[in-house]
Amino acid sequence: MIRPLDFLDLATLHRYRGDVLCLDATRWVTRGNPLGAMGFMAYFNPARHLYSAVSSEAGTTLLGGVIHTQGDPYAKLLYLAPTGSFSEPGLPALIEALVTQAAQWGAFHVLAEVDENSPAFPALRQAGFSVYAWQRIWDLSEVIPGTSTAGWSKVQTINLPAIQSLHHQIVPPLLQPVEPAPRHASGLVCPEGARCYVNVSSGLYGVMLTPLIHPEAEYVAQKIAGLLVQFSRRTVRPIYLRVRSYQAWLEPVLEDLGAKASPRQAVMVKHLVRAVREEQSVTAVQSGTTVIPASRFSKFERKKQ
């Protein structure tokens, strides 16, 4: 039996609040436990795309949550609980129920971030999730801030095309539908050559930085240390930096700076749509002229659940 969370489950959430696996690293480090008191009340706000489900089978109760930001092409699995019951056969069905809710919101993909040795990993694979990247979260608490901001400034609208171009250069093409380019002028940028950009997510418990740094950028260590100057003047919250596998060359730089890495996480995705290739007509050409046919993916077709 799988049903939406209701107020009668408050005691269950209280019991599981210390036994929860968060599948959204950014939300975990910036906003804390998704089963905390404030997190619980958010599930009953009809204006938010935030949903939690409860599975009850053979005396075992499982909880799970999914979240979606309106306008984004993806949703994120938020949490699963309790961690001691991830081997239960009902967990994949609970995950499927969360994915179904994401599809109703119009999401094209559902993401989950999980330690590669987590007992939830097999259940996610069974529910149709596959690994598309790896990541580590680096704690910058022991990194000594630079002596200057190293050229970082707030993103302006005029910077957005260059940031989008940088995104397309760094993020592999197969991952770009899952990780779309920034659409709004937010974060920090180093204007020199438009080779360094950082997205900033902050909350009560910490700050998460997600960088896009071109491999040809110079003085990267100084730039990362300079980033901390931007925050040390305003906050004492922990600061973290996310490194995906397609930017793994940043990890030795962070290690040399004194940053501490978390265990490696698998970044997993389940696609709710499939690309449909459309044929295009071409203009007739003279005999003897070679034409390279063009093709594109111009629409998506939702998969049957």
C-alpha positions in Angstrom: 0.0 0.0 0.0 1.5 3.3 -1.1 -0.2 6.6 -0.2 0.6 10.3 0.2 2.0 11.6 3.5 -0.7 13.0 5.9 -0.7 14.5 9.4 -1.3 11.1 11.0 2.3 10.3 9.9 3.9 12.9 12.1 4.9 10.4 14.7 6.5 8.2 12.0 8.5 11.1 10.7 9.6 12.0 14.2 10.7 8.4 14.7 12.7 8.3 11.4 14.2 11.8 11.5 17.6 10.4 12.6 17.5 7.5 10.1 17.0 9.2 6.8 19.1 9.1 3.6 19.0 12.4 1.7 19.4 12.0 -2.1 19.9 15.8 -2.8 23.3 16.8 -1.6 22.7 20.5 -2.1 19.5 20.5 0.0 21.2 18.4 2.7 24.1 20.8 3.2 22.1 24.0 2.9 18.8 23.2 4.6 19.5 20.1 6.7 17.3 17.1 7.5 14.3 16.9 5.1 12.3 15.2 8.0 12.9 18.1 10.3 9.9 20.1 11.6 10.1 22.8 8.9 10.5 20.2 6.2 7.4 18.4 7.3 5.2 21.4 7.1 6.4 22.1 3.5 4.8 18.9 2.3 1.4 20.4 2.9 1.9 23.6 0.9 -0.1 23.1 -2.3 1.9 25.8 -4.2 5.1 23.8 -4.0 6.1 20.7 -6.0 7.1 18.7 -3.0 5.6 15.3 -2.4 6.2 12.5 0.1 4.8 9.0 0.0 4.4 6.2 2.6 4.6 2.5 1.9 3.3 0.0 4.3 3.8 -3.7 3.7 4.1 -6.7 6.1 4.5 -4.4 9.1 7.3 -2.4 7.5 6.8 1.4 6.8 9.0 3.1 4.2 9.0 6.9 3.5 10.3 8.8 0.4 10.1 12.3 -1.0 10.5 14.0 -4.4 10.9 17.7 -5.2 10.6 19.8 -8.4 11.2 23.4 -9.2 8.6 24.7 -11.6 10.1 25.3 -15.0 13.0 22.9 -14.5 13.1 19.8 -16.8 14.1 17.5 -14.0 12.9 16.6 -10.5 15.0 15.2 -7.6 14.4 12.4 -5.3 14.7 14.1 -1.9 15.0 11.3 0.7 14.3 7.7 1.6 13.8 6.3 5.1 14.5 4.4 7.3 18.0 3.4 6.2 17.8 0.0 7.9 14.9 -1.1 5.6 16.4 -0.5 2.2 16.6 -4.2 1.5 12.8 -4.5 1.8 11.2 -5.6 -1.5 8.7 -2.7 -1.4 11.3 0.1 -1.8 11.5 0.0 -5.6 7.7 0.3 -5.8 7.9 3.4 -3.5 10.5 5.0 -5.7 8.3 4.3 -8.8 5.4 6.1 -7.0 7.7 9.1 -6.4 8.8 9.1 -10.1 5.1 8.9 -11.2 4.4 12.1 -9.2 7.4 13.8 -10.9 6.0 12.9 -14.3 2.6 14.5 -13.4 4.5 17.7 -12.7 5.9 17.6 -16.2 9.5 16.6 -15.3 11.5 14.9 -18.1 14.0 13.3 -15.8 14.3 12.4 -12.1 17.7 12.7 -10.4 19.2 11.1 -7.3 22.6 11.4 -5.6 23.7 8.5 -3.5 26.9 7.1 -2.1 28.0 4.3 -4.4 28.1 1.8 -1.4 24.7 2.8 -0.1 22.1 -0.1 0.4 19.7 2.1 -1.5 21.7 1.9 -4.7 20.3 -1.6 -5.8 16.7 -0.4 -5.3 17.3 2.7 -7.4 18.8 0.5 -10.2 15.8 -1.8 -9.9 13.5 1.2 -10.2 15.1 2.2 -13.6 17.8 4.7 -12.5 21.2 4.6 -14.1 24.5 6.3 -13.2 25.4 9.2 -15.5 28.1 10.9 -13.5 30.0 10.7 -10.2 30.6 13.5 -7.7 32.3 14.4 -4.5 31.3 17.2 -2.1 34.4 19.1 -0.8 34.3 20.8 2.6 36.2 24.1 2.3 36.2 24.8 6.1 40.0 24.3 6.4 40.9 26.2 3.2 42.6 29.5 4.0 40.8 32.4 2.2 42.7 34.3 -0.4 43.9 37.9 0.2 41.5 39.2 -2.5 38.4 38.2 -4.4 40.6 37.1 -7.3 38.4 38.8 -9.9 35.0 37.3 -8.9 31.9 39.4 -9.3 28.2 38.9 -9.3 26.8 37.6 -12.6 25.1 40.3 -14.7 22.6 39.7 -17.6 25.4 40.5 -20.0 27.5 37.6 -18.7 24.8 35.0 -19.4 25.6 34.1 -23.0 29.3 33.5 -22.1 28.3 31.4 -19.1 26.0 29.3 -21.3 28.8 28.8 -23.8 31.1 27.7 -21.0 28.5 25.2 -19.9 28.3 23.7 -23.3 32.1 23.4 -23.5 32.4 21.6 -20.1 29.3 19.5 -19.6 29.3 16.5 -22.0 26.6 16.7 -24.7 24.8 13.6 -23.5 24.4 15.1 -20.1 23.2 18.5 -21.2 19.5 17.5 -21.3 19.8 16.4 -17.7 22.0 19.4 -16.7 20.7 22.3 -18.7 22.7 25.6 -19.0 21.9 28.4 -16.6 18.9 30.5 -17.7 19.1 33.3 -15.1 21.8 35.8 -14.2 22.9 34.4 -10.8 26.1 33.3 -9.1 29.6 34.5 -9.5 31.8 34.9 -12.5 35.5 35.7 -13.4 35.1 38.0 -16.4 38.6 37.3 -17.7 38.0 35.1 -20.7 34.7 33.9 -19.3 36.4 30.7 -18.1 35.2 30.5 -14.5 31.6 30.5 -13.2 30.2 29.3 -9.9 26.5 28.7 -9.1 25.7 29.5 -5.4 23.0 27.7 -3.3 22.7 28.8 0.3 20.5 28.0 3.2 20.4 28.2 7.0 23.0 25.4 7.4 25.5 26.0 4.7 26.5 27.1 1.2 27.0 24.9 -1.8 29.2 26.1 -4.7 28.9 24.3 -8.1 31.7 25.4 -10.4 32.2 25.5 -14.2 35.9 26.1 -14.7 37.6 25.7 -18.1 40.7 23.5 -18.0 42.7 26.2 -19.6 41.9 28.7 -16.8 44.9 30.1 -15.0 45.6 30.4 -11.2 42.6 28.1 -10.3 43.8 27.6 -6.7 44.0 31.3 -6.1 40.6 31.7 -7.7 39.0 29.1 -5.4 40.7 30.7 -2.3 39.4 34.0 -3.6 35.9 32.7 -3.6 36.0 32.2 0.1 36.6 35.9 0.6 33.2 36.5 -0.9 31.6 34.6 1.9 33.9 35.0 4.9 32.8 38.6 5.3 29.1 37.7 5.5 28.7 34.2 6.9 30.1 31.7 9.3 28.2 28.8 7.7 30.1 25.9 6.2 31.0 26.2 2.6 31.1 23.2 0.2 32.1 22.8 -3.4 30.6 20.1 -5.7 32.9 18.4 -8.2 31.3 16.2 -10.9 33.4 13.6 -12.7 33.7 15.7 -15.9 35.6 18.2 -13.9 37.7 15.7 -11.9 40.9 17.6 -12.6 39.8 20.1 -9.9 40.2 17.5 -7.2 44.0 17.7 -6.8 43.7 21.5 -6.7 41.2 21.3 -3.8 43.3 18.7 -2.0 46.4 20.9 -2.2 44.3 23.8 -0.7 43.4 21.6 2.3 39.7 20.9 1.4 38.2 17.6 2.6 36.3 15.3 0.3 33.2 13.3 1.1 32.8 9.7 -0.1 32.2 9.4 -3.9 28.5 9.6 -4.9 26.8 8.2 -7.9 24.6 10.8 -9.7 21.7 8.8 -11.1 18.9 9.6 -13.5 15.7 8.1 -14.7 14.4 9.4 -18.0 10.7 9.9 -18.2 10.7 10.9 -21.9 12.6 9.7 -25.0 13.9 11.8 -27.8 12.2 11.4 -31.1 14.2 11.9 -34.3 12.4 13.9 -36.9 13.1 13.7 -40.6 13.8 17.0 -42.4 13.4 17.8 -46.1 16.4 19.3 -47.9 16.6 21.5 -51.0 17.6 19.7 -54.2 21.2 20.3 -55.3 23.1 20.0 -58.5 24.6 16.7 -59.5 28.0 16.0 -58.1 27.5 18.1 -55.0 27.9 16.3 -51.7 25.3 16.9 -49.0 25.8 16.0 -45.4 22.4 15.1 -44.0 21.3 17.0 -40.9 19.3 15.5 -38.2 18.1 16.8 -34.8 16.0 15.9 -31.8 13.2 18.4 -31.9 10.7 16.9 -29.6 10.2 14.5 -26.7 7.8 11.7 -26.2 6.8 10.7 -22.7 7.6 7.1 -21.8 4.8 4.8 -20.7 5.1 4.2 -17.0 
